[in-house]
Amino acid sequence: MNIFTRAQRKLWRMLGLGEFLHLQNSVIELNNIGELCKVFGWRLSPVLDDTKIHEFSYVEDVNERRIRDAETLATVVRNTDPSVCLEIGTADGHSTALMSLNASAQARIYTINIPLEEILAGKGGELTTIALEREKIGAYYRQRNLTNITQILANTAYWKPDIGLIDVAFIDGCHDTKFVYNDTLKVLKNMKPGSFVLWHDFNLDLVRKYHWINSVCLGVEKLFTDGHIRGRVFHVRDSWIGVYRIEERI
């Protein structure tokens, strides 16, 4: 270990970031979505027609956070021409619709959400953003009459992917570290080099401000520590999404 690395690690520990040593080395901060396109040589602009991304409901929405999130997710889907996308954490279905609109008509979007009864039984972890009745899960994408979406109601703690190879996975279910870790592992086993994993509520600059972001980042850090992922994670400034491309099987 060289002197620079020792000094760097000491500084991170002083700042309270010692548990994110892999992410400190791996996360590449990008100024905007145009930089993400430069990294991967992409040319297509995202389709963004949902007015909700312009809403400001909470202080966490500052700096156009919803817009940056939508741009990031939509740009990845739009430019990778996926055959199969998986979303973990449907909620009301806005992100589901975004993925559907940016994929081709032949693509299949699978979206999974934990049933309310599993949450009430204490089987859904601690950091679940929203608990919806079955009829409200995915309500938005159904209103849009999008036909390339398949809804799955299941707890990802027990669910095993049976949807074939996944090209793009958007992980936004329970934010507990162990759920983020296990959800990602299940996805990785069904992906090939060139596929993309995106984690929501991922922003290394905010791990000391929001406990759920801390928990998600710890899950990704553990994936690095255990050797399940390696390489770079890209993050567009002010977004809450980490973008990771699988370069090779580990």
Summary of the structure (lengths in Angstrom):
residues: 250
radius of gyration: 17.5
end to end distance: 24.3
largest distance: 58.5
contacts: 789
relative contact order: 0.17
helix: 43%
strand: 15%
